[in-house]
Amino acid sequence: MSGPDDSGDVVELRVHGVSGANAAQVLDLQPTGQVAGDRSGGFYRPRPSNDAGVPGVTLEAYRWGDLPSGTVARSLAVVFLLPFMLVNVAIWMRPANPGSEAMVKSLCRLLALTLTVLYVLAIAGVALDLVGWKCLASSDCLAGRSWLSWLGGRPVGQRLAVLALAPVAAIGLIWRASSRPGRTFEAFRAPDQGVSTSRLGTIGQWDAEPLVGRLRSIHVAAAFATLNVVLLLARGPTAATIALTAVTGIILVGCVGLLCTPPLIDRAPGDRRLDRVTRTLRTAAVILTVVVLAHVLTSSQPWPQEHGLPGYDTTLAGLFLAQTTLLAALGVVLLWHRRREGGATPLFGLGALGVAATGISMALAYSAELIYRVADFLDRDVPTGEGIVSGPPRAYTWAIYGFLRALVVTVIIAGLVVLLSRPGRRRAAAAIVARDFPNPPAEVRPRLRQVRDAIARARFTEKLVPLAVLYGCLAGLATATTTVGLLGQFPSDVIERNIGLPADAVTFGIAFGSWVIAAVILGLVVGGIFAYRTEPYRRHIGVLWDLGTFWPRAAHPFAPPCYSERAVPELARRITYLVERGDAVLLTGHSHGSVLLAATVLQLPPQVGDRVALLTHGSPLRRLYARLFPAYVDDAALHEIGRRVGWRWVNLWRDTDPIGGWVFSPRPSPTSAGDADPAVAVDRRQRDPRDLVTPPGDSVAPPIHGHWPGESDEPFAEVVRELAQRLRGRSGRPGTPG
């Protein structure tokens, strides 16, 4: 950090992207520097102690990489909370049309509530259906399991009441885990004056904990109410059961009603009346659960005689039907309110639907895999064909079939898109290469093809977003097909009767799909372990966690905490301090770091912004965020960022970058004092690589950087020198005097 002796100078504050680089890497303060070769084999020389950054500019770095996770335990928690996180992100992907806000918020929050219900039903399916109802009723299942056989000879009510403690503990665990506030220190608050009215500027500005607390109370109440419904439906129709079911229904209706009134649930933190209402609802649900457990434990009437837990299959299928209806309603709202100007792709308007449906699909896959693996465990050592707990609920079988179908169809379509788009992408890349490297010598043609292919691959990013939306829609359709389980049909029977495919082949496919899900979950777990231990894993896998946890918890309270609630105010606080002590601040952000800085600039008071410049490189602001989050990143927000820093903003981008890109215009524009719009001078395209010919004294051609940070490149240093000079001269635009 800079000290008192540096006051009055220009401080370059660097913010890294999702790579999770350490402070020395961000500041480029490695003891050695590469002078030739590449990453596989190269030549290095020791650096002088002052050979970092631009002379006269003090370097400083903000490292936020450990805020999203940082430890293996927290990384693994994010893996299992991934469905919650995806549905939470969906609420921030709503259209820019203000008329859609209330409806999209309500639908996303109801979808988030169904995930909590599914979480409870999955645990209850293991504890109450597989173990309590099926396994404990069979001597074959209890053989060799002394840890479980002590419950075998007891009445059904006692078995279910004891095993119901498992879902109660699961609810308590996630309740406790979500109670950790996202804001670590109360000191990290944005200034109250001069803050932008842009929606992007609200990220980290308001204290989200009151809203999260209300949502948490509602979800906990719904979770206990779900457990009550499972127990009461299994008990059968009695006067006491009907009365308790009616009270449970009132609690569930109250939860749904609160979530469907955004103006009420989003009230200011100081409104304590609503907090008391949600806490009362939660307390009532907890007390009711105790009453239901006591009723199940002491009731003397005979229990229904069924193979599975009575009412469980119907409850599960009803939940899936509700999810299907909500996804369909969300799709209609998004299509109705999407941007209709020319060039807008309809699929981009369905981003919230795709992400929400993907979260629902993953939750279904997690739940189905849990049920299947426990069923296999309980059926071990049982002769083939005599499985005691075999045949999990039909809805889960349809869920696995739907997951496999969505995955296969998406892979096939993705392959077709790759093949069909390749000629066009290569033609566009060839035109760029011909413009950058006219009349290349014959010996560099192989390198020329490598550059062309790198640009063509980078341009495939525009195809990935529609493919992700397509998978989400197919996953939503898979949720819809789970409702076929209400008719008592299995996928193998339906497909054999209507298509003619043998039932055994379908059954094998479903079993294969189950193992695919297990492999995906295992891959996520391994990725979660290594993503924050090794940089290569984090660069590719950790991006999901970092991007997902950037957005505050506004839909699901059990989603991972939001780090921007600390990072953005913390950056604003530090920048304000540096300016107030007399420094000018040059903000440089790579990749997602540029998004953090964009939100930060919108929170700076005007007098601070007058002493700030902005350099972004590899920025996804326009390419990804403006498309996926149109209500938060649009032309108005981007122009306001430029105005707040006096248009001392340069954005460096490369055609080989698959993530970053231009912000205002891809066409290079000369910096002229007569330009009507200062935004045209922001974007500066970098030729990548710098050259095709191997320089003298080296053995390899200059590398293709792509999305790699460019702090050590000379073009980056030139822009730093330019912006530092404009800060010293207080120049608002290039070419104008201070």
N, C-alpha and C positions, 0 to 999 in steps of 0.2 A: 504493500500500500504506500501511497505517496505520503511524504512527511511535510512538516511545516516549511522546510526550505524550498519546496517545490511550488509554493503558492504563487499565483499570478501567471503561471505557465499554462500550456494546453495539456490536459490529461486525456489520454486515449483509453477509454474503458471498454474492454473487449468482453463480449458475451458469447460463449460457445453454443453450438447446436446440440443435437441429441447424441453426439458421439461420446459425451461424458469425459472429455479430455481433462487431464489434471492442469493445475495452474501453470506449471512450467511449459506445457504444450501450448496452452492458449497464448501465453506471452512470448512463445518462441524463444525460450531461454535455455535451450539445450546446450550442454557444454561443447558439443561438436556440431558442425554443419556439413551437409553433403555438398560436394563440389562437382561430382560427376557420377555417372552410373544411374542405377535405379534402386527400387526397394529390395530387389533380390541380391544385387551385388553393386557396391558403389564405393566411392572415395570420399573420405571425410577429413576435415581439418578442425583443430580446436578454434573456438570462437573467442575473440577478445571479450572481456567482461562487459564492455559497453556496446557490443555489436548486436543490438536488439531494438527494433522499432526505428523511428525517425529521430534524428538529433533534435533536441529542443522539445520533444514530446514525451511526457512521463507516461509509462505504461502501467496499466492496472487491469486486473481481470476479475470478473464475477463468475464464480463457479457454482452452478445450481444443479449439477448432475446427480447429487445424492438426495435432493429433495423429493423426487418422485418415488424413489425406493431406497437404494443405498445399502441394504443388507439383504442377505439371502432370504431370511424369513419374510421380510416385507415384500420382496420380489415374488416369492411363491404365493403370498396372499393375493397379490395383484393377479396372478394367473387364475386363481379360483374365483376371484371377483370380476373377472373379465366380462361376463355377460352383464353384470350390473353397470360396469363402466361404459360399455357400448351403448346401452339404453340411455345412460346419462348424457353421453355425447350427442345422441340423436336430438335432444331437446334444444341444443345450441345450433343445429343445422337447419332450423326453420327458415322459411322464405323471408325475403326482405319486406314483403307486404305486411304492414302492421295489422291488417285485418285477420291474419291467420294466427297471430301470436297466442291468443287465449285458447283456441281450439287445439293447436299443436301441443301447447303445454299440457293441456288436460289429457290428451290421448297418450302422450309420452309418459306422463306420470301414472296413468292407469296401466300402461304396459309394464312400467317399472314395478307396480304393485303386484301384477301377475307373476313376475319373477320371484318376488318374496313368497307368494303363495306356492309356487312350484318348488321352491327351496324346502318349504315345510313338508309338502306332499312327498318329496323324494325321501327325506329322512323318515317320515311316517311310513312310507312304503316299505322301507327296510325294517324298521323297528316293529311296526304294528302288523303289517301284512305278511312279509316273508318270515320274520322270526316269531312274532307273537301269535299269529293266527295259523300259519301253515306249519312251521318247523316244530313249535312246541306241542302241536297236536299229533305229532308222528314220533313213534319210538325209534324208527329207522333214522330219522334226522337227528335225534338226540343222542344216538349211540356214539360213544367216544367223545362226547362234548360235555364233560362234567361241569364246566363253567356256565353251561346253559341249562343242564338237566334239572337243576334245583327248582326251576319254574315250571317244569313239564307237567307235574301232577296237580297244579293249582287251578282254581276256577278261571274261566276266560276273563272275567272282569278284573281279577287280580293281576293276571298276566299283562293285560293291556294297560292297566293303570301304572304298573311298574315300568313297562317298556316305553310308555309315553314320556317318561323322564328324559329319554334320548332326544326327541325333538324339542322338548323344553330346554335342554342344555344347549342344543344347536342354536335355538333362538337367542338364548342368553349370551352365547359366545359371539354371535355376529352383532348383537346389540352392544355388547361391551367394546368390541373392536371398532365399531363405527362411532363410538362416543369420543374418540380422540379427536380434538379439534384440528381443523386444517390450518388455522392460524397459530403458529407456535408462540409468537410473542405479541402482546398487545401493542408494542411500540411500532409495529409495522402497519401503519395506516397512511393512506393517501391524504394529501392536503385537502382541506375542505373548499378552498377558494381556487378559482381558475381552472378547475378540472373540466375536461371536455364532456359534452353531452353525447358524444358518439358512443354507440353500444360497446365497441371494442374498448373504449376507455373505462368502462365499468368493471372490467375484469380485474379483480383484486381491490377495487375501490370500496365496495360495500362489504360489510361483515356478513358472511353467508351462514354463520353458525346458527342464528335464530331460525332461518328457513330449514336448515338441515335438522335442527332439533324437532321442529314441527313434523317434518316428513318422517323422521325416525320414530316419533311417537305413533304416527299413523301406521307405519309399516309394522311396528311391533304389535300394535293392536290387531292388525289384520293377520299377522302370523299366528298369534294365539287363537284368534277366531277360527282360522283354518284348521288348526289342531282340534278345536272343539267340534267343528263340523264333521271331521273324520271319525271321531269317537262317537258322536251322537248318531250318525248314520249307521255305524256298525251296531249300535245298541238296539236299534229297531224302534218302531213307533209306540211310545208310551206317553202318558200325560206329562210326566216330568221331562221326557226327552223333547216333546213338542214345544213345551214352554222354554226350555233352555235353547232350543234351536231358534225360536223366534227372537230371543234376546241376542243370540249370536248374529242373526241376520240383521238386527238393528245396528249392531256395532259395525258390521261390514258395510251397510248402506251409509253409515256416517263417515266411514273412511273414504268411500267412493265419492260421496258428496263434497267433502272437503277438497279432494284432489281435483274435482271438476269446477272449482271456483278459484281460478288463479288470483283474481283481485283480493280474495280473502286470505289465501294461504301465503301470498307474497307481501303481506303487509309489513310495515316498517318494524325493525327490531324492538322498538319501544312499546309495541302493542302487546301487552301481557295477557289480555283477555283471551286471545286466540291460543296462546301458549297453554293457558289453563284448560281450555277446551280439549286440546289434543292430549295433554297429560291425563285428563280425566278419562278420555276414551281409552287410553292405554291402560290405566289402572283398572278400569271396569273389565277390560278383556282379560287381564291377569287374574282378577278375582273370580271371574266367570270360569276360567280354566281350572282353578282350584275346585270350584263347585262341580264342574263336569267330571273331574277326576274322582272326586268323592262319590258322585252318583254312579259312575262306572264301577267303582270298587265295591260299593255296598248294595247295588241293585240285585235283587234275588230272582227276577224273571228270567226265563230261559233265553239264550242267545240264538240268533238265526243259524241255521246249518247250511253253510255255503263253502265252496272250495276256497274262495278268496275272501278277504275282508269285505263285508257287505258295504256297498255304497262307494268303495274306493275307486273302482274303475269308472263309475259314473261321474264322480267328482273330478277325476283327472281329465276325462273327455270333455266335461263341461268347461274346465279351465282352458283347454286347448281351443274349444269353440269360441270362448271369449277373446282369446288372443288373436284368433283369425279375424274376428269381427273388428277388433280394434286396429289391426294392421290394415285391413281393407279401408276402414274409415280414414286412417292416417294417409293412405295413398290417395284417396279422393281429395282430401283437403290440400295435400301438397300439389297435386296436379292442377287444382282449381286456382291456387294462388301462386303458381310458379311464374317466373319472369317470361314475358311473351314477346320481348323485343327480338329483332332479327338476330340470328346466330346463336341464340340460347338453346342449349341441348335439353330436351325434356327430361332425359335421364338424370341430369345433374340436379334437377328439382326434386328428385326422389331420393336424394342422399340420406335424409333422415329416415325414410322408410327402409332403405337398404341396411343402414347401420342398426336400426332397432330390430329388424327381422333377423339379422345376423346374431345379435345378442340373444334373442329368443331361441334361435336355432341352437346356439352353443349351450344355453341352459338346458334345453331338451336333451342334447347329446350328453351333457354331464350327468343329468338325472337318469337317463336310460342306461348309460354305462354303469352307473353305481348300482342300479337295480339288477342288471344282468350279471355283473361280477359277483355280487353277494349271493344271487341265486345259484350261480355256478359253484361258489364256495360251499354253500349249504347242501348242495346235491352231490358233493364229492363222495366217492366210495359207495354210491347208490347204484344198483344195476341199471344198465341202459334201458330206457323206456319206463322206469319206475321212479322217476324224479319226484321228490316230495314237493318242492317249491318251484319246479319248472313251470314254464308258461307265465312269465311276468305279465302285467296288464297289457292288453292289446294296444292301448294308446302308445305305450313305449315302443312296442314293436313297429308300429307305423312311424314313430318318430325317427327310429334308426333307418328305416327304409327311406323316409323323406330326406334325411341328411345325406345318405349315400346317393340318392337320385339327384339332389341339388349339386353335390360335389362333382358327380360324373358329367352332368350336363354342362356345368360351368367350365370344366376342364376341356371338354370337347369344343365348346364355343370359343374358349380362349385360344385353343390351337388354331381354329379356323380364322379368328381375328388376326393372329400372328401371321399366318400365311397370306391372307388377303391384303393386309395392310403393309406387308413388307415391301412390295414394289414401290408404293407411294412414299413410304418413309425413306427408302433408299434414294429415290429420285430427289426428294427434298434435301436429303443429306448430301447428295452429290453436288447439287447446286450450291450449297453452303461451302463445301470443300473447294469447288472450282472458284468461288469468289475469294476465299481466304488464301488459296495457294495457286495462283494462276501460273501456267507453264511450268509445272514441276518436272524435275529431271526424271528420267526413266527409272533410275535405281530406287526411287522412293515410292514407287507404285504400291508395293505391299503395305508400306506405312500409310499411304493414302487410303487404302481399303480399310485399314484398322480405324482410322479417324472417321471415315464414312459410316462404318458399322457402329461406332460408339455414338455418333449423333443419331443414327436411326434407332438404336436402342433407347436413347434418352427420350425420343419423341413418342415412344410407346406409352409413356406415363398418361397421356391424354386418353388412351384406350383402357387403362387400368381402372379408372374411376367408374365408367359405365359397366365394366365387368364386375366390379364389386357391388354395384347397385343391382346388376342382374342376379348375382348370387343371393343377395339379400331378398329379392323378390321371389326367387325359387325357394329359398328357405321359408319365406312366409307361406308359399303354396304348400310346402311340406307340413307346416303347422296345420294348415287347413285339412290335409288328408288324414291327420290323426283322428279327426272326428268320425271317420268311418268306423273306428273301434266301437262307437255307440251302437252300431248295427250288429255287433258280435262277429265281425269278419276279420280275418287275418290277411295280410298282404299276399301270402302265397296262394290262398284260396281265390281271392279276387282276381289276381293276375292269371292264374291257370284257367279260370272260367272264362275270362274275357279276352285274353291274348293267346292262350295256349301254351305259355311257357311252363315247364314242369314245376310243380310246387317245391320239389327238392332243390332245384336250382335257385329259386327265389329265397328259400330258407338259408341256403349256403351264402347267397349274396348278403342277406341281413346279418348273418354271423360274421361275414367278412367286414361288413360295415361297422359292426360293433368293435372289431379289432382295429379298424382304421381310426375310430374315435379314440380308442385307448392309446393308439400311437400318437395321435394329435395331442392328447392331454399330456402324455409322457414327454413329447417334444416341447410343449409349452413349459413344463416343469423344468426340464433340462435347460431350456433357454432362459427361464427365470433365474436359475442358479448361476449360469455363466454370463448372463447379460451384464451383470454389475461386478464381474470379476476379471473379465478380459475385454479389451477394447473392441476387437473384431466382432464378437458376439453382440456387444451392446450397440455397435453402429448399425446392425441390421435388425436385431430383435428388440432392443430396448426402445426403438423409435415408437413402437406401439404404446408402451406404457407412458412414455414422455408426452406424446401427443394427446393421449386419452385423459391423462390426469392434469393437463393444462386447464381444462374447463371445470369450473366449480360444480359442486354437487347441487343440482337444481331439480333433478328428476328422481334419483335413487340415493337414499341416504347411506346405503351400504357400499356404494362405490368407493374406490380409493380416494383419500383426501387430495385436494387440489393444491399443488405447489405454487401456482401463480398467485394465490392469495397472500403468500409471503414474498415471492420473488419480485413481483411488479412493485408493490409498495416499498420494498427494500431497495430496489434500484432507484426509484424516485427519491427516496430519502437520501441516498448516497450522492446522487447527482445534485440535489438541492444543496447539500452540505458543501460539495466542492465548489459550486458556483458562488455560494454565499461567502466563502473564504477568499474569493478572488480569482479562481481558476476558470478557464473555459474548458468545456468537456466535449470530446469527440467520441461518440458512441459507435462502436463497430460490432455488428452482430452477424454471425454466420448461421444459415439455415433457420432452425427454430428460434435461435437467439435473436434473429431479426424480428420475429413475432413478439417476443417478450419486450424488445425495445420499442416496437410500435405501440403496444399497450402502455408502456411506461411514458413515452413522449406525450401521449394524450392526457396524462395525469400531472404533467409538470405545470407549475404556475407560469404565466406569460413572461414574467421577468427572468425566470430560469431558462425558458426556451430560447431567449435572446442570446444566451451564451452557450448554446448547444448545437452541434452538427451531428449528422447521422451518415454512417457508411454501412450498407448492407451488402452481403455477398452470399450467393447460394440461397436467396430468400424465396420461400414458397408463398409469400403474401398474395400475389396475384394468381399464380398457377394453381395452387391447391386451396388456400383458405378462402379466396374470393368466390370460388366455385362451390365449395362445400359448406361455407358459413356465410352466405350472402347477407344475412341480417347484421353481421358484425364487421365484415371486411368488404367494403365497396368503394367506389370512386370518391364518395364524400369523405369517408374516413381517411383514405390515403392522401387526398388533397389537404385535409386538415393537419395530418402529420407533417406534410411539407411546409405548410404555413407556420406551424408552431416552431419549427427550427429555421424559419426564414429562408426556406428552400436551400439550406446548406445540406443537401442530401444527395448522395451518389449511390447508385445500386449497380454492382458489378454482377454480370451473369455470363454464362457460357452455354453454347448450344449442346455441349456434351453432358450437361448437368441434367440428370433425370428428375430432380426435385425442385431446384431453384429456377428462376427465370426472371423476365422483365416485370416491372411493376406498372409502368404507365404506357410504354410503347416499345415494340421490338425494333423499331427503325432508329438507327443512329441519328442524332440531331446535334448540330454544332452549338456550342455554348455561345450565345450572342445576347447582348444586352437588349436587343430589339425583339426578342421572342415574346409573343403575346402570352403564352402559357409557360411558366417556369418549370412545369412538370416534364416538358420535353427534354430537359437537360439532365434529368435524374438518372436515366438508364444508360449504362455504358457496357457494350458487349465486349467480352474478352475473347480473342482468338485462342482456341485450345486445340492442339498444343501450340506453343509459341512458334515452332518451326518443324519441318519434316526432316531436315538434313541433320545428321549427327555433327555437332560442333567439334572443332579441332580440340584434341586433347581428351575427348570423351569416346566411349565405346557404344553408347546407345543414343537414340534420338530423344529429344525433349519429351517428357511424359505427358500422357493425357490425364488431366486433373479431374474432370467430371465435377462431382460434388465436393471434392476435397477442399478444405479451407485454404485460403491463399494469402495468409498473413506474411509469409516469407517471400512472396513474389514481388518483383519490382513494380508492376502496375498497381498493386495494393499500396506500396510505400509512396508512389507518386500521388495517389488520391489522398492519402493521409497528409502528405505535405501540402497539397492544395487546400484541403479543408481546414488544416491548422492555420494556414495563412489567411483564409477567409474569416476564421474566428478571431484571429489577432486584429484583422482590419474591420471586423464586424460587418463584413460584406454580406448582403442578403442574397445576391445572385452573382454567378460567375461573370467576370468582366466589368463589374461595377465597383466604383471606389468605396472604401469604407466610410 
